[in-house]
Amino acid sequence: MARYIFITGGVVSSLGKGLASAALGALLQARGYTVRLRKLDPYLNVDPGTMSPTQHGEVFVTDDGAETDLDLGHYERFTGRPATRQDNITTGRIYQEIIAKERRGDYLGGTVQVIPHVTNHIKEFVVEGNEGVDFVLVEIGGTVGDIEGLPFFEAIRQLGNDLPRGHAIYVHLTLMPYIPTAGELKTKPTQHSVKELRSIGIAPNILLCRTDREIPREERRKLGLFCNVRESAVIEARDVASIYDVPQAYHEAGLDREVLAAFGIEPAPKPDMSRWNAVSERQHNPEGEVTIAIVGKYTGLKDAYKSLTEALTHGGLANKVKVNIDWIESEVFEDGDPAPYLEHVHGILVPGGFGQRGAEGKILAARFARERKVPYFGICFGMQMAVIEAARSLAGIEKANSTEFGETKEPVVGLMTEWMRGNELEQRKSGGDLGGTMRLGAYRAVLREGSKIAGIYGSCEISERHRHRYEVNTAYRDRLEEKGLMFAGRSPDGLLPETVEFSDHPWFIGVQYHPELKSRPFEPHPLFASFIAAAKAQSRLV
């Protein structure tokens, strides 16, 4: 039967519960166990799909088409286990499902309450589908004390009693701030956080303390005494240079050892940390550097492009180079020449996005890359802007635009109203709901034999994750291909363009999907590995 590890957070938000959960999962895997990670989010949105990236960060999309929290990206990258829609749930989705049951009369006239109905729903979500898994790690979003998180804390408290004895433990992630004027780390915030947690019936087994320096023995002893945990279970989570150093750092601090001890698993199987050591070694000892410009519209919050930046790092690992990112807000190009911003870079990446703001700047970035022969990678919206640029500059379609920005006489990019998902026809209306209505999840694509992208994949059949509701209009394909823009990838039915490229350019590829979502430190996505290789070659020319 699966054992459950509940990860909670205290003191402040953004301490890295998702990263800690992913790293712990990786450590348990290194000891030979199977793991599954799940995220409980207290907000009222049904999913993060309609949230602004500048508020919540990126939306991570799973193969089965769920729009989920970005922490699921950490889970996948660190454990290699693909997440599903059953690995992330929100308060909004819980209430939506409970109210649907109530409207159908499933509660037989009973009063529907937070306890037991909401908490039971959360518990069912947590324990469902875990057959054959050794450890299930469950991260609770937010911070202990948040009013919206109370049903989740109550549910995991109940599970501690519902599960067989010794099958559930609690790991509490807190902050130990350093006060320069006092010259010491302070334990009081952690003490208060644990007091808050214990007041709702949860006693943590392990404290994971975020800090920027070593925790002295006396402070460990003090925390253990006042928080009622063993001194050895006060784990130092010190800041590290790279997120891929976290598993090794937590292992050296004893996190995985204490987790297994809390379950009574002693002696624990020896871990194999070789692949994490190899990743860390390669990242800290690069043989060169490249600079990639990310021309985006949400650059004020780097988490809006989390999977993207990690995929670029993976591409650097594959090529033994450090990838420096130059963040450029696309709107800065719209009043002048992009050259001063882009002349020094070795590659240009235009990521996904929504809306007209900054679109013209992205188009100018694509033009600069095409004319100056700088490696260009357009992802989703970035591919669409590259196609519009080619239509305007090469095919003479001066009014080329996207219907996403309003009515246009030349809809080179337009709203999809129907497409095939397997054997089923998906249909959408322009005035319909926004949430969950895009082309979401894994779809197959067929690549043209002999194309550059087919060579990169080493195959003419691929499957990638999508998240978009606008597509390049195939009515313009022939005119664009006459000017050198090859439509190298299509959906299996041939109706939807999936990739474009210029064969006479060193590296100019646009893709309608999001390859960054499937990149791993141990398995860099082939497109990112190839893009960074092209940037590495460009660095010798600049």
N, C-alpha and C positions, 0 to 999 in steps of 0.2 A: 504493500500500500504506500502511496506517495506521502512524503513528509512535507510540511508546509513551513515556509520562512516568510514572515510578514515584515516588510521594511517600511518604517514610518520616519517622518522627519520632524524636527523641532527647532526652535529658536527663530530661524528665518527661512524663507524659501530659497530656491536656487542653490542648494548645497550640493546637489548632484546625486539624488536618490536613484535616478535612472541609471547613471553610470555605475554607482555602487552596486546596484542590483545586477547589472550586466557583468561586472567584474567578478562578483561572487558566483554567478552562474558559470562563468568561464573557469573559475578555480575548482568548482565542483566537477566540471567536465574533465579538467586536468587530472583529477583523482579517479576518473573512470565512471562517474555517475551520469545519468541522463537527467536533463533539466527542462523545465518549462517556465517561462516568465509571463506574468500578467500585470496589467496596470489598471487601477481603479481611480477614476478621475471624478472629483466632486462637483465639477461645474454643471450647469443646467443645459448646456448645449447637448444635443443628441450625439454629435461627434464634432471634432474640430474643423470640419470641412468648410464651414461658413465663416470661420474666424479669420481676422486679418493676420497675415504672417508677422506684422510688426507688433502684434499683441501676444501671440501664442507661439511663434516660431513656425517651423515647417509642418506641413501635414504629411505624415508618413503613410504610404499606401501599401497594402498587402496584396499578395497574389489574388486573393478572393474578393478584392475590391473594397475593402474597408478603409475609410479615412480615419487615421488613428493619431495618437500622440507621438511626438518625435522620439520619446524614450524607447518606443518599439524598434526604432532604427538602431539604437545602442544594443538592444537585446539581440537583434539579428547579427550585427557586425561582430559582437563579442562571442556569441555562441554558435553562429552559423545555422541556427534553427529558424526556418521561416515562420513568421508570426501569421496569425489569422484574425478574423473579426472577433473570435472568441477570446482574444487575449487583451482586449481593451474595452472597458465599459464606462459610461458616464452616468451621473445622476439623471440627466435628461433622458437617456435611453431607458434607464430603469423605470422611471415614472411613465414614460411613453408605453412601455410594455405592460405595466401594472394597470394603467388606465384603460388600455385596450381590453385587458381581461375583465376589468370591472364593467365596462360597457357591454361585453358579451354575456355578463351574468355569471362568470366563472366563480365568483366568491359567494354565490347562492344567497345574496341579500345581506351578507355580513358587512360590518363596518371595516373599511380598508384603512389601515394605520401604518405608521412608520415601523413600529414594532407590533406584530411580527412580519408584516407583508413585505416591506422594503428590505429589511435585514435578511429575511429568508431568500429574497430574490438575489441579493448580493452573495449570500453563502452558496446558493445553487450555482451561480456563475463561477465562483472560485473553485469549487470542487468538481465541476462537470468536465468530463473528457480527459482525465488525468491518468487513465489506466496505463500501466507500463512505464510510468515516469517515476524516477527516484525522488526528485525534489521539485516542488513547485514554489517559485519565488513570486510573491505578490507585493507589488509596490503600491502604497496608498498615496495619491497625489495630495499636494497642499501641506499644511503644517498642523501639528496637533494644537487644538484650541480653536481652529477654524470652525465656525458654526455649520458650514455646509458639509464638513467632513464627518460629523458626528455619527450618521447612520453607518458609515463604513467602519469607523473604529468600533462601534457597537457590534457590527457583524463579525469582525475578526476576533473580538473578545469572545463572542459566543462560540466561534469555531474552535477556540482554544479549549473549550469544554466539550464540544460536540465530537471532536476527533479523538481517536484513541490516545491514551496517555503517552506522552513522549513523541507525538507526531506534529507538534506545532511549536515554534519559537518566534520571538519577536526581536528584531534588530532595530535600534533607534539611532538615527543619524542626527547629530547635533553640531553646533558650532562652539569652538573654544577660542574666543577672541583674545588677542594680545593687546594689552594696554601699555603703550610706550612709556607714558609718564610714571606708571607703577612698575614697569619693567617685568611684568609677569602675565602668564596666561590665566584667564578667569574661568572658574568652574561653575559659578553661580547660574549663568544662563542654562547650562545643561541640567543642573539640579532642578531649576524651576520647570524645565520642559518635561523632565521625567516625573516630577510631581503632578503636572497636568495630565500626563499619560496614565499614571497610576490612579488618578481621581476618577477615571472612566473605566477602571478595572483591568488595565493592561500593565503588566510588570515586564519591562524589557529584560531579555536574557543577555544581550550584548549591546554595548554602546560603541558606536563608530563616530569618532570625534574629529571633525574637520579642523585643521590647524595649519599654520604656515611654518611651524617649527616643532622641535621635539617636545613631547609632553614629559616633564620631570616625574620621577617615581612618586614623589609626595603628592602631586596632583592626581596621578592614577589611583593612588591609595585613597585619597579623599573622595574622588568620584565613586569608586567602588563602595566605600562606606556609606555615603549619603544617598546613593542611587540603588543600593541593595543588589549590586552585581559583584561577581568575583573581580579582583584586581586584574587578572589576566584577560578578562572579558572587556576591559576598557581598551579599545583598539584605536591606535593612532592612524588617522587618515590625512597624512600630510600632503600638501600641494606638490605636484610633480610636473615635469616639463611637458609631458605628452599624455593624453588619455590612454595610450597603449602601454604606458608604464604602470598604470593603476593596478592591473592584476598582480604583477610581481610585487609592487609596494604593499598591497593588502596581504599578500601571502607572507611576506617577510614580517609584517606586523602581527600575523597570527589569526587573521579573520577566519579563514577556512578551517583552521584547526579548532578554534573556539566554537564555530557553528557545529561541527561534527561532534565535539565534546558535549555540547548542549543536548544533542540527540542521543548521547550515550554511545556513540560510535568510536570506540577506542580499542586498539590502536587504529588510526585512520590509514587508508591506502596511501601510498606515496604518490605525490603529484608529478606529472611530467610537464614541466614548464618550458620545454625546449623551444616550442614555436613562438611563445611570447617573448622569450629571450632573443630569439632571432629577429623578430619584428622590431624590438627595442634597439638592438644592435644596429640594424640597418638604418633606422630612423635617426639615430644619434651620430652616425658616421657616414654621411652622404659623400658621394664622390663629385658632387657639383650642385649647382642651384639653377632653378628656372623661376621666372616671374610670370604669373598668369593674372590677367585682368579679368575680374568678374564684373561685367557691366550689368547691374541690376537696378531694381527700384525699391528694394527693401533692405538696403545695405546698412541702415541704421541699427538693425538687430541681426547680428550674424547667425543666430539660431534659425532665421528664416531660410537659410541655405545649409543647414547642418549636414545632411547626407552628401550634399555637393562638395563641401570642403573636405569631408572625410574621404570621398572618392578620389579627389585630387591628391590627397596624401597617399592613398593606396597606389595611385599611378606613379607617384614619386618613389614609393618603396619598390615598385616593379622595375624602375629605371635607376635606382640607387642615387637619386637626387633629392634635394630639399625643394619643396614647392613653396615659394613665397606668393602670397595673394595680394594683389592690389585692388582694393574695393573701390569701384567707381560708380557713383550715382548717375544713371543714364541721362537724367535731365540736364546735366552740365554740358552735354554735347550740343544741345538744341539751339544754343545761341552762338555757336562758333565752330571752329575746326577741332575734331577729336584728336588730331595728330599729337599735340603737346602732352595729352594724357596717355597715348598708346604707343608712341615711338619706341619706348624703352622696353616694352613687354615682349615675351617670347611666345605668347599664346593668348587668345581672347575667347572667353566663354560668356555666352549670353544665356542666362537661365530662364526658367519658366516665370510666369507672372500673369496678372489679370488687369485689364483696363488700359485706357489710352495713355495715362500718365507715363512719360518716359519712353514711349514706343518709338518716337522719331529718333531719340538718342541711340536706341538699340539698332535701328536701321542704319544709322551712320557708322556704328561700330562694325556691323557686318560689311558695309561698303569698304571701310578702311582695311579690314582683314582681307577682303577679296582683292582689292587693288594693290596692296602692299605685300601680298603673298605671306601674310602672317597666319599661322595655324588658327583655325576658327572652329569652335564647337558650339552649335546652337541646340538648345534643349527645349522642346515643347514650344513655348512662345518664341524662344530664340531661333528655332527653325522657321517659324512662320514669318518673323521679321526679315530673315535672310532671303526668303522667297519673295517677299514684297520688294525688297531692295533690288533683287535680280530682275523682277518684273519692271520696275521703274527704270533702272539704269541700263539694262541690257536688251529687254524686249520692247522698250518704248511705250510701256503702259503707264503713263505718267500719273494717272489717277488710281493706280493699284493701291488697295487698302484692305482692311478687315472689317467685316460687318459687326465685329465686337465693338468698334468705335462709332457705330452709327451707319446710316444708309450710305452706300457708295455705288457708283456706276461700274466699278471694276472690283467685284468681290473676290479677290485672289484668295482670301481666307474667309470662310463662312461658317455659320452655325450648323452643326450636325443635327439632323432631326431623326435619323434612324441609322442603325448599324447592327451587324450580326454579332452575337455573343454565343459562340458554339453554334448550335442549331436554332437558337432563339433570336427573334427580331426585337431589338431594343428601340423604343421610340420616345422622343422628347418634344415638348412644345416650347416655343420661344418665351412664352409668358408663364411658364411653370415654375415650380419651386426650384431654388438654387441648391439646397442641401441634398447630397447624394444622387444628383442627377447627371453627373458627368460620365464620360467613358472611363470607367474605373477598373483598376486591377490588371491582371495578366492577359495579354492578347498575343496571338501568334502573328508573325510577319514573314513574308517571303522576300529574300534579297536577290537582286539580279546577279546572275553568275558573271564573274569577272569584275564586279564592282569593287571599289576600294573597301567598302564596309563589309562585304562578304569575305574578303581576304582577312580583315581584322578579326572577325568572328570565327573564321575557319569553317563556316557553314552558310548555307543559303536559307536555313529555317531557324528562326529564333523565337523566343517568347520574352516579352518585356512588360513592365508595369506602366499603365497609363493613368493620366488625370487631366482631362481637358474636355471642352465642349465645342471647340472650334477646330476646323481642319482646313488644310490647303485644298483649294478647289481644283479638281482634276481637269476641268474644262480648259485650264491654262497650261496644262502639262506640255503639250506639243510645242507651243510657242516658246516655252522656257527651255525645253530640251534642245531646241534648235540653237539656243544661245549658250549651250554648254552645261546647264544645270540638270544633272541626271536625277530622275526619280528612281533611286536604286532599290527602295524597299516599299512593299505594298502589303495591305491586308490580304489574307488568302483568297478572298473573293475579287481582289483587284480594284476595289472601289475606293479605298482610303490610302492616301500616301503616308508612308511611315518614315522614310529617310530620303534625304537629298544630298548631293555632293557635286563638287566640281572636279572632274578628272584631271584638269590641267593645273590644279592648285596643289601645293605641297601637302596640305591637310585642311580641307574645308568640308565639314560634315554637319548636317542638321538632322535631328531625330525628333519624332513627335512624342516619343515616350520618355521615361525618366530612368535612364540606366544607372544613375547614382544610387538608386534604392536597392540595388542588388550587389553592390561592391562590398568586398570584405578585405580586411588587412591581409588575410592569408590567400585570398583569391581576388586580386584587383580586377575590376571590370575591364574587359579587353579594350573597350573604347577609351577609357581613361588612361590605361597603360599606353595605348598607341598615341593618344593626344599628347601626353607628357613626353613620349619619345620624340614626337615631332617638335615640341617646344625645346627639347634638349638640343636637337639638331639646329633649330633656329637660333639658339643662344650662341652658337659658334659663328653666326653670321652678323649678329647685331653689334 
